[in-house]
Amino acid sequence: MTRLVIMVLIGFFAQMLDGSLGMSYGVSTTTFLLLSGLAPAAASSVTHMAGVATTTASGLSHWKFHNLNKRLVKGIVVPGAVGAFLGAFFLTSIPGDIIKPYIATFLLLLGFYILIRFLVGDHRKIHHKNSVAHGDVTLKRRFLIPLALLAGFMDAIGGGGWGPLMTPILLTHRTMKARRVIGSVDTSEIAVVFSGATAFIIALGFHGVHWLWAGAIMIGGVFAAPLAAWIVRILPEFILGVAVGGMIILMNVHTLLHSGHFLPASWDASVYSSLVTLWFCAIAFVLWRKHEQNSLSSETEQSR
């Protein structure tokens, strides 16, 4: 019973992260399941089964709070689902940890890029022809399709990867609003996790899925989805950007430290504490800068 309660809490907090930052639901739940002794394929299958309900709840919540860009969702949902279906079959035969350090290094660099971008605060608009465009989004289909295919594939292999790949890469484009990226990525994930779950059932059979664990995680995630969608609606974009950048950095430093053995284990606490301190300093800086900008605007209005 205690373990099921823990599963509910894991689902709740994982969905809070995923719904408000556009990532880490699968990474969080799969990490816990692996620590509980499940094999990678079994852990990923549980995450995807639970994700069918939680991503649906999250997508509906983002739709209600107008956090979506429909053309972006249409551009990534089909290739993402195809990638997840293929990745699920691939995972049942080949370990997915082999390429994790390389993906983690790439995402770590993207995390620093996003963090710096939102600290600088440059939000220029760029427009292209023959693009998926609607309001704040302008992206070419030949970019979106392979990106979504790869992200869906990695999501099935690692039990999470759709958000950590899609969200940071989309946020590197200066035409993107953070809340629309997060809402669109979360909504399109409905098809990705459903496709992956279907493939896992075909490959492993119904007996290969821990349904009780999946149900407990699902319950926690469904309760968290509306709250997370509300948070991403009311928080300023620059705070979300810095939060996403810091989360990407922490997640992928963790992966590199534990898979590559770059530093002694005794250094882990120092590395994490230093990064968290810098992350909070970055958030404090953008809050201070916003306060200064508001004060300057008020003074300008009063002088007129």
PyMOL commands that set and color helices and strands:
alter all, ss='L'
color gray80, all
select helices_A, chain A and resi 2-21+25-35+40-64+70-91+100-120+141-158+162-171+178-204+206-208+211-234+237-259+265-303
alter helices_A, ss='H'
color red, helices_A
select strands_A, chain A and resi 131-134+137-140
alter strands_A, ss='S'
color yellow, strands_A
deselect
rebuild
show_as cartoon
